[in-house]
Amino acid sequence: MIRFLVPALCALATSAAAQEMTCVPTRDDEERLSRLDMAWKGARDDAIKGGAAEELRRLGPIADPRVNLNRPQPTPGRYQCRTIKLGAGSEGMLPYIAYGWFRCQVTLTPGGDLILRKTTGSQRQSGLICPDGRRKARFVGVLSLGDEVRTPRYGADPDRDLIGEVRRIGEDRWRIAFPWPAYESKLDILELRRTR
């Protein structure tokens, strides 16, 4: 009996979490995403001026705004993920930072919602990956910090709200580009690679 009860409870918890999330961005986030091209240009220019041209070249499709593959939504499963920050968000910030690898998970709820959660690290994104055409998808979610246990509610704090463009960049590899984040940079990139 317990064997069947545990998966059912997990499904209910995941479904309840999805109901608190939304694919409808705030007006501010919609406006931020509309300026994604400007974020890419400013962030890449800053990184190159700051001496990170070679790093950008090595990143290949991760840092190439022109990537245009089909199937933009990642498949459910476990992922390695890392954050790359491009462009100085304010005076004194570094124009290029690449962090190490952490763990992410993509789950499909019984209702058909696709949820992404970064499960380790001091800055953890969580939210819905929403359809937005054949070549891109949209991430709408929030940022948890430090040892916070409760995930902030989307729309409650603009500094924690996240919006990003999801694109597939290769076999079992995706990226989410977050324009104009509240902290540190002009563009954050979350790179995802599927683990076997």
Secondary structure as GFF3:
##gff-version 3
##sequence-region A 1 196
A	DSSP	alpha_helix	2	20	.	.	.	ID=ss1
A	DSSP	alpha_helix	27	34	.	.	.	ID=ss2
A	DSSP	alpha_helix	36	49	.	.	.	ID=ss3
A	DSSP	alpha_helix	53	59	.	.	.	ID=ss4
A	DSSP	three_ten_helix	60	63	.	.	.	ID=ss5
A	DSSP	beta_strand	77	88	.	.	.	ID=ss6
A	DSSP	beta_strand	96	98	.	.	.	ID=ss7
A	DSSP	beta_strand	102	108	.	.	.	ID=ss8
A	DSSP	beta_strand	114	118	.	.	.	ID=ss9
A	DSSP	beta_strand	123	131	.	.	.	ID=ss10
A	DSSP	beta_strand	137	145	.	.	.	ID=ss11
A	DSSP	beta_strand	161	170	.	.	.	ID=ss12
A	DSSP	beta_strand	173	179	.	.	.	ID=ss13
A	DSSP	beta_strand	185	194	.	.	.	ID=ss14
###
